[in-house]
Amino acid sequence: MKSNRVRQKLLAGETSVGCFLGLGSPAVAELMSHAGFEWLMIETEHNAVDLADVQHMLMAIGNTEAVPMVRLPSADAVGIQRALDIGARGIMVPMIRTADEAMRVVAATRYPPLGSRGFGGLRAGGYTFQNQEYFASANETSLVVLIIETKEAVENIEAIARVPGVDVLMIGTFDLYLSLGLDPFQQPLSEGEQAIERILEAARKYNRAVGGAYGSAADLAKRQQQGFRMLAFTDYTLLANAAKAVLNELAAK
């Protein structure tokens, strides 16, 4: 079975750059893989993508070197299991607020005795042909990313970061600002940035990576200087930016 090089890099303190796939297109997923992103996160929280679409996108990414992952709509254990069973190498779960929630997420990604995941020989196990190899490696290769995006999560951040099996604290900056009563369109604001620094401090203490998705390379570079290691673009933002840039260029001629 393939190792998860993104998880290995992040645990080693290195940076990894990826892209969220919100457009729901297997062709875009494959294109972004060939573009050179190390990981691709299939979005299912904020769009109309269903599980069959996710599987087709996972198949498209499987033809490349990119590590495929799924952003789930909730912390539902069955949803986590299904994403992993159809071939995701990692999962991202939104709105984690407490250490207990974090522990339940990790348990859903691990086979007993480390967790509660049930075994099913679908895509992850090569349709039964690689079941034994997959079972032996899955607990060590599945990347667990928790989205920290509420005031309550920040208040509990040390306990969340301390949970074994948590690999990445992904900061949902927009929702975090909203939870703090701040205008997310006025970033950066001191209260919001103080909350982000508190997350970074907990991550450093417990050797967790911190991640974030932003609209430009300049924004990501600033966050990387702060200590962010899982850096992300989004497919729709890249497309929108490219469209605006070429139209502005033509208008200026």
C-alpha positions in Angstrom: 0.0 0.0 0.0 1.1 3.6 -0.6 2.5 5.6 2.3 0.9 8.9 3.1 3.8 11.3 2.3 1.7 14.4 3.3 1.2 13.0 6.8 4.8 12.1 7.0 5.9 15.6 6.0 3.6 17.4 8.4 4.5 15.2 11.3 8.2 15.9 10.5 7.5 19.7 10.7 7.6 20.3 7.0 5.2 22.3 4.8 2.8 20.8 2.3 0.7 22.7 -0.3 -2.6 21.4 -1.5 -5.9 22.5 -2.9 -9.6 22.2 -2.0 -11.8 20.9 -4.7 -15.2 22.6 -4.5 -16.3 22.4 -8.1 -17.2 18.8 -8.0 -15.3 17.8 -11.2 -13.2 14.7 -11.6 -11.5 16.4 -14.6 -10.6 19.4 -12.4 -9.4 17.0 -9.7 -7.1 15.3 -12.2 -5.9 18.6 -13.6 -4.9 19.9 -10.1 -3.1 16.6 -9.4 -1.0 17.0 -12.5 -0.4 20.7 -11.7 1.7 19.5 -8.7 -0.3 19.9 -5.6 0.8 17.4 -3.0 -2.7 16.8 -1.7 -6.3 17.5 -2.8 -9.2 17.9 -0.4 -12.6 17.0 -1.9 -15.2 19.5 -0.5 -18.5 18.0 0.6 -19.6 20.5 3.3 -20.5 23.5 1.2 -21.6 22.2 -2.2 -23.9 19.6 -3.8 -21.3 16.8 -4.2 -22.6 13.4 -3.2 -20.6 10.2 -2.4 -20.7 8.8 -5.9 -19.2 12.1 -7.2 -16.5 11.8 -4.4 -15.6 8.3 -5.5 -15.2 9.4 -9.2 -12.9 12.3 -8.0 -10.9 9.9 -5.9 -10.4 7.7 -8.9 -9.2 10.6 -11.0 -6.7 11.6 -8.3 -5.6 8.0 -8.0 -4.0 8.2 -11.4 -1.5 10.8 -10.0 0.9 11.3 -7.1 -1.4 13.6 -5.2 -2.8 12.4 -1.8 -6.6 12.4 -2.0 -8.7 13.5 1.0 -12.3 14.4 1.8 -13.7 17.3 3.8 -16.8 16.0 5.4 -20.0 17.9 6.2 -20.0 16.7 9.9 -18.3 14.5 12.4 -20.6 11.6 11.7 -18.7 8.3 12.2 -20.4 6.6 9.3 -19.5 9.4 7.0 -15.9 9.2 8.1 -15.8 5.5 7.5 -17.4 5.7 4.1 -14.9 8.3 2.9 -12.0 6.2 4.0 -13.5 3.0 2.6 -13.8 4.5 -0.9 -10.2 5.6 -1.0 -9.6 8.8 0.9 -6.2 8.9 2.6 -7.3 11.5 5.1 -10.4 13.3 6.3 -11.2 16.9 7.4 -14.0 17.5 9.9 -15.6 20.9 10.5 -16.8 22.6 13.7 -14.8 20.6 16.2 -15.4 22.3 19.6 -14.2 19.9 22.3 -11.6 17.3 23.0 -14.4 14.7 23.3 -15.5 15.5 19.7 -11.9 15.2 18.6 -11.5 11.8 20.2 -14.6 10.5 18.5 -13.3 11.6 15.1 -10.0 9.9 15.6 -11.7 6.7 16.8 -13.8 6.7 13.7 -10.6 6.6 11.5 -8.9 3.8 13.4 -9.4 0.1 13.4 -9.7 -1.7 16.8 -8.0 -1.7 19.3 -7.1 1.9 18.6 -10.6 2.9 17.4 -14.0 1.9 16.3 -13.9 1.8 12.5 -15.5 -1.2 10.9 -13.8 -3.1 8.1 -15.1 -3.2 4.6 -13.1 -4.4 1.5 -14.0 -1.7 -1.0 -11.7 0.7 -2.9 -9.4 1.2 0.0 -8.5 -2.5 0.1 -8.4 -2.9 -3.6 -11.8 -4.6 -3.7 -10.5 -7.3 -1.4 -7.2 -7.9 -3.2 -5.2 -5.7 -0.8 -7.4 -6.0 2.3 -4.6 -7.4 4.6 -2.1 -4.8 3.5 -4.6 -2.0 3.9 -5.7 -3.2 7.4 -2.1 -3.3 8.5 -1.3 0.2 7.4 -4.5 2.3 7.6 -4.2 3.4 11.2 -0.7 4.9 10.5 -1.5 6.4 7.1 -4.9 8.1 7.6 -4.5 11.9 8.1 -6.9 13.5 10.6 -7.5 17.2 10.1 -9.9 19.1 12.4 -11.3 22.5 11.5 -11.0 25.0 14.3 -13.5 27.7 13.6 -15.4 28.7 16.8 -14.7 30.6 20.0 -15.4 27.5 22.0 -12.8 25.5 20.1 -10.2 28.2 20.8 -11.1 28.1 24.5 -10.6 24.3 24.4 -7.6 24.3 22.0 -5.0 22.8 24.3 -7.3 19.8 25.2 -8.1 19.3 21.5 -4.5 19.5 20.4 -3.5 17.0 23.0 -5.8 14.2 21.6 -3.6 11.4 20.2 -4.2 10.9 16.5 -5.0 14.5 15.7 -2.5 15.6 12.9 -3.6 19.0 11.8 -5.6 21.9 13.2 -7.0 23.7 10.2 -8.1 27.2 11.0 -11.4 28.2 9.4 -10.6 31.9 9.6 -13.8 33.3 8.2 -16.1 31.3 10.6 -13.7 31.9 13.4 -14.1 35.7 13.0 -17.8 35.3 12.8 -17.9 33.3 16.0 -15.8 36.0 17.7 -18.3 38.6 16.6 -15.9 40.1 14.1 -16.4 41.1 10.5 -14.5 38.5 8.4 -14.3 40.9 5.5 -12.1 43.2 7.6 -9.3 40.8 8.2 -6.9 41.0 9.9 -8.3 42.2 13.2 -6.4 42.0 16.5 -8.9 39.8 18.4 -9.0 37.3 15.5 -5.3 37.2 15.1 -4.8 36.7 18.9 -7.1 33.6 18.6 -5.0 32.3 15.7 -1.8 32.7 17.7 -3.4 30.8 20.6 -4.1 27.9 18.2 -0.5 28.1 16.9 0.9 28.0 20.4 -1.1 24.8 21.3 0.0 23.2 18.0 3.6 23.9 18.7 3.3 22.5 22.2 1.8 19.2 21.0 3.5 18.9 17.6 0.5 19.4 15.5 0.5 21.1 12.1 -1.6 24.1 11.6 -3.3 24.7 8.2 -5.4 27.3 6.4 -6.8 28.1 3.0 -6.4 31.6 1.5 -6.9 33.3 -1.8 -3.4 34.2 -2.9 0.2 33.0 -2.6 1.0 36.2 -0.8 -1.6 35.5 1.9 -0.3 31.9 2.3 3.3 33.1 2.5 2.4 35.4 5.4 0.6 32.5 7.2 3.6 30.2 6.6 5.8 32.7 8.3 3.5 32.6 11.3 3.9 28.8 11.4 1.2 27.4 9.2 2.4 24.2 7.5 -0.7 22.8 5.6 -1.2 25.5 3.0 -4.2 25.5 0.7 -5.8 27.2 -2.2 -9.3 26.4 -3.6 -10.0 25.4 -7.2 -12.8 28.0 -7.6 -10.7 30.8 -6.3 -7.8 30.0 -8.6 -10.2 29.9 -11.5 -11.9 33.1 -10.5 -8.6 34.9 -10.0 -7.3 33.7 -13.4 -10.5 34.8 -15.1 -10.4 38.3 -13.5 -6.7 38.7 -14.3 -7.1 37.9 -18.0 -10.2 40.1 -18.4 -8.4 43.0 -16.6 -5.4 42.6 -18.8 -7.5 42.7 -21.9 -9.4 45.7 -20.7 -6.1 47.6 -20.0 -4.9 47.2 -23.6 
